[in-house]
């Protein structure tokens, strides 16, 4: 090995030693790219550095739309303390959690595999059972989990330190807006009271099967709608207006809610019609039973009169 190659290897090793625990975890696990073959190709990789140790790395951008790339760039190119003093950086962190399509999640949930599907637990997506891990693989997995935990603790500690140094406000106006939106979260009693009110206002029986199905469907739609409302609030901070995709998805779930209610009303009408038909059938059967009994009674009375008349005309001595 040449001297230049040995120096390059030593320098690379030295850089790895100087990396913080977050970089050692992220770069070793493939979450980020430590070396950028084509620095000019900014469309697929965002070049940045670690604010803890200065390590240069690239953030993959493939599969992200333009707003997502802008939010990622704002986060990675801003000092960690900016999220505590700049509402746009704070909003970008929150917005990324809700940036994926809620409509796609909703549609995918309708075709999600069952618990016993072959893709679950000990099976691969092709139905082939996974082999047990070797001792070496178990050890590597355990070390990776430990490294992940140390990286998380380090990140939390540094975040608290930057928050203290930033000395920013306790909260932003966005936080209050999100709190009001989250007040209607599916985990709250107020949320279920709202759904019950919608159901009862349309005249549904609270304990019927139609009501349970409608409540479950409204619960799912409103969960996604709640996420979209939070996304919209973040976009008002980031871009002064909600993105067209967000407005389209909000409209989709509002229409979906109305569709669920309309289907429930139709099912309720069908159920009531079936009950009416059944009630009329039972009433007709009861009337027929009464008529038959009356006819039997009349026949019995007629026979008794005939016998009485016969005894009167032909007395027995």
For each residue, the residues with C-beta under 8 A, 3 or more apart:
1: 5 6 9
2: 5 6
3: 6 7
4: 7 8
5: 1 2 8 9
6: 1 2 3 9 10
7: 3 4 10 11
8: 4 5 11 12
9: 1 5 6 12 13
10: 6 7 13 14
11: 7 8 14 15
12: 8 9 15 16
13: 9 10 16 17
14: 10 11 17 18
15: 11 12 18 19 55
16: 12 13 19 24
17: 13 14
18: 14 15 53 55
19: 15 16 23 24 27 50 53 55
20: 23 24 50 52 53 55 154
21: 24 25 147 150 151 154
22: 25 26 50 52 151 154 155
23: 19 20 26 27 32 50 52 53 55 57
24: 16 19 20 21 27 28 147 151
25: 21 22 28 29 147 148 150 151
26: 22 23 29 31 32 57 151
27: 19 23 24 31 32 33 34 55 57
28: 24 25 147
29: 25 26 144 148
30:
31: 26 27
32: 23 26 27 57 58 59 60
33: 27 36 45 57 58 59 60
34: 27 55 56 57 58
35: 58
36: 33 39 41 45 47 58
37:
38: 41
39: 36 47
40:
41: 36 38 44 45
42: 45 46 47
43: 61
44: 41 60 61 62
45: 33 36 41 42 58 59 60 61
46: 42 58 59 61 69 72 73 76
47: 36 39 42 56 58
48: 56 57 58 59 76 77
49: 54 55 56 57
50: 19 20 22 23 53 54 55 57
51: 79 80
52: 20 22 23 154 158
53: 18 19 20 23 50
54: 49 50
55: 15 18 19 20 23 27 34 49 50
56: 34 47 48 49
57: 23 26 27 32 33 34 48 49 50
58: 32 33 34 35 36 45 46 47 48
59: 32 33 45 46 48 72 76
60: 32 33 44 45
61: 43 44 45 46 64 69 72
62: 44
63:
64: 61 68 69 72
65: 68 69
66: 69 70
67: 70 71 99 235 239 243
68: 64 65 71 72 96 99
69: 46 61 64 65 66 72 73
70: 66 67 73 74 238
71: 67 68 74 75 92 95 96 99 238
72: 46 59 61 64 68 69 75 76 96
73: 46 69 70 76 77
74: 70 71 77 78 88 89 92
75: 71 72 78 83 89 92 93 96
76: 46 48 59 72 73
77: 48 73 74
78: 74 75 82 83 86 89
79: 51 82 162
80: 51 83 158 159 162
81: 84 85 162 163 165 166 168
82: 78 79 85 86 89 166
83: 75 78 80 86 89 90 93
84: 81 90 162 163 166 168
85: 81 82 166 168 169
86: 78 82 83 89 90
87: 90 91 172 173 174 237
88: 74 91 92 237 238
89: 74 75 78 82 83 86 92 93
90: 83 84 86 87 93 94 172 174
91: 87 88 94 95 172 174 234 237 238
92: 71 74 75 88 89 95 96 234 238
93: 75 83 89 90 96 97
94: 90 91 97 98 174 178 230 234
95: 71 91 92 98 99 231 234 235 238
96: 68 71 72 75 92 93 99
97: 93 94
98: 94 95 102 227 228 230 231 234
99: 67 68 71 95 96 231
100: 104 105
101: 104 105 245 249
102: 98 105 106 224 225 227 228 249 253
103: 106 107 224 249 252 253
104: 100 101 107 108
105: 100 101 102 108 109 224
106: 102 103 109 110 220 221 224 253 256
107: 103 104 110 111
108: 104 105 111 112
109: 105 106 112 220
110: 106 107
111: 107 108
112: 108 109
113: 117 119 120
114: 117
115: 120
116: 120
117: 113 114 120
118: 123 127
119: 113 123 124 125 127
120: 113 115 116 117 123
121:
122: 129 130
123: 118 119 120 127 128 129 130
124: 119 127 128 129 130
125: 119
126:
127: 118 119 123 124
128: 123 124
129: 122 123 124
130: 122 123 124
131:
132:
133: 137 138 141
134: 137 138
135: 138 139
136: 139 140
137: 133 134 140 141
138: 133 134 135 141 142
139: 135 136 142 143
140: 136 137 143 144
141: 133 137 138 144 145
142: 138 139 145 146
143: 139 140 146 147
144: 29 140 141 147 148
145: 141 142 148 149
146: 142 143 149 150
147: 21 24 25 28 143 144 150 151
148: 25 29 144 145 151 152
149: 145 146 152 153
150: 21 25 146 147 153 154
151: 21 22 24 25 26 147 148 154 155
152: 148 149 155 156
153: 149 150 156 157
154: 20 21 22 52 150 151 157 158
155: 22 151 152 158 159
156: 152 153 159 160
157: 153 154 160 161
158: 52 80 154 155 161 162
159: 80 155 156 162 163
160: 156 157 163 164
161: 157 158 164 165
162: 79 80 81 84 158 159 165 166
163: 81 84 159 160 166 168
164: 160 161 167
165: 81 161 162
166: 81 82 84 85 162 163
167: 164
168: 81 84 85 163
169: 85 172
170:
171: 175 176
172: 87 90 91 169 175 176
173: 87 176 177
174: 87 90 91 94 177 178 233 234 237
175: 171 172 178 179
176: 171 172 173 179 180
177: 173 174 180 181 233
178: 94 174 175 181 182 230 233
179: 175 176 182 183
180: 176 177 183
181: 177 178 184 226 229 230 233
182: 178 179 185 226 230
183: 179 180 188 190
184: 181 188 190 191 194 222 226
185: 182 188 191 226
186: 191 192 219 222 223 226
187: 191
188: 183 184 185 191 192
189: 192 193
190: 183 184 193 194
191: 184 185 186 187 188 194 195 222
192: 186 188 189 195 196
193: 189 190 196 197
194: 184 190 191 197 198
195: 191 192 198 199 215 218 219 222
196: 192 193 199 200 206 215
197: 193 194 200 201
198: 194 195 201 202 218 261
199: 195 196 202 204 206 211 214 215 218
200: 196 197 203 204 206
201: 197 198
202: 198 199 261 264 265 268
203: 200 268
204: 199 200 208 210 211 214 264 268
205: 208 210 211
206: 196 199 200 211
207: 211
208: 204 205 211 212 268 271
209: 212 213
210: 204 205 213 214 264 267 268 271
211: 199 204 205 206 207 208 214 215 264
212: 208 209 215 216
213: 209 210 216 217 264 267
214: 199 204 210 211 217 218 260 261 263 264
215: 195 196 199 211 212 218 219
216: 212 213 219 220
217: 213 214 220 221 260
218: 195 198 199 214 215 221 222 257 260 261
219: 186 195 215 216 222 223
220: 106 109 216 217 223 224
221: 106 217 218 224 225 253 256 257 260
222: 184 186 191 195 218 219 225 226 253 257
223: 186 219 220 226 227
224: 102 103 105 106 220 221 227 228 249 253
225: 102 221 222 228 229 250 253 254 257
226: 181 182 184 185 186 222 223 229 230
227: 98 102 223 224 230 231
228: 98 102 224 225 231 232 246 249 250 253
229: 181 225 226 232 233 250
230: 94 98 178 181 182 226 227 233 234
231: 95 98 99 227 228 234 235 246
232: 228 229 235 236 242 246 247 250
233: 174 177 178 181 229 230 236 237
234: 91 92 94 95 98 174 230 231 237 238
235: 67 95 231 232 238 239 241 242 243 246
236: 232 233 239 240 241 242
237: 87 88 91 174 233 234
238: 70 71 88 91 92 95 234 235
239: 67 235 236 243
240: 236
241: 235 236
242: 232 235 236 246 247
243: 67 235 239 246 247
244: 247 248
245: 101 248 249
246: 228 231 232 235 242 243 249 250
247: 232 242 243 244 250 251
248: 244 245 251 252
249: 101 102 103 224 228 245 246 252 253
250: 225 228 229 232 246 247 253 254
251: 247 248 254 255
252: 103 248 249 255 256
253: 102 103 106 221 222 224 225 228 249 250 256 257
254: 225 250 251 257 258
255: 251 252 258 259
256: 106 221 252 253 259 260
257: 218 221 222 225 253 254 260 261
258: 254 255 261 262
259: 255 256 262 263
260: 214 217 218 221 256 257 263 264
261: 198 202 214 218 257 258 264 265
262: 258 259 265 266
263: 214 259 260 266 267
264: 202 204 210 211 213 214 260 261 267 268
265: 202 261 262 268 269
266: 262 263 269 270
267: 210 213 263 264 270 271
268: 202 203 204 208 210 264 265 271 272
269: 265 266 272 273
270: 266 267 273 274
271: 208 210 267 268 274 275
272: 268 269 275 276
273: 269 270 276 277
274: 270 271 277 278
275: 271 272 278 279
276: 272 273 279 280
277: 273 274 280 281
278: 274 275 281 282
279: 275 276 282 283
280: 276 277 283 284
281: 277 278 284 285
282: 278 279 285 286
283: 279 280 286 287
284: 280 281 287 288
285: 281 282 288 289
286: 282 283 289 290
287: 283 284 290 291
288: 284 285 291 292
289: 285 286 292 293
290: 286 287 293 294
291: 287 288 294 295
292: 288 289 295 296
293: 289 290 296 297
294: 290 291 297 298
295: 291 292 298 299
296: 292 293 299 300
297: 293 294 300 301
298: 294 295 301 302
299: 295 296 302 303
300: 296 297 303 304
301: 297 298 304 305
302: 298 299 305 306
303: 299 300 306 307
304: 300 301 307 308
305: 301 302 308 309
306: 302 303 309 310
307: 303 304 310 311
308: 304 305 311 312
309: 305 306 312 313
310: 306 307 313 314
311: 307 308 314 315 316
312: 308 309 315
313: 309 310
314: 310 311
315: 311 312
316: 311
317:
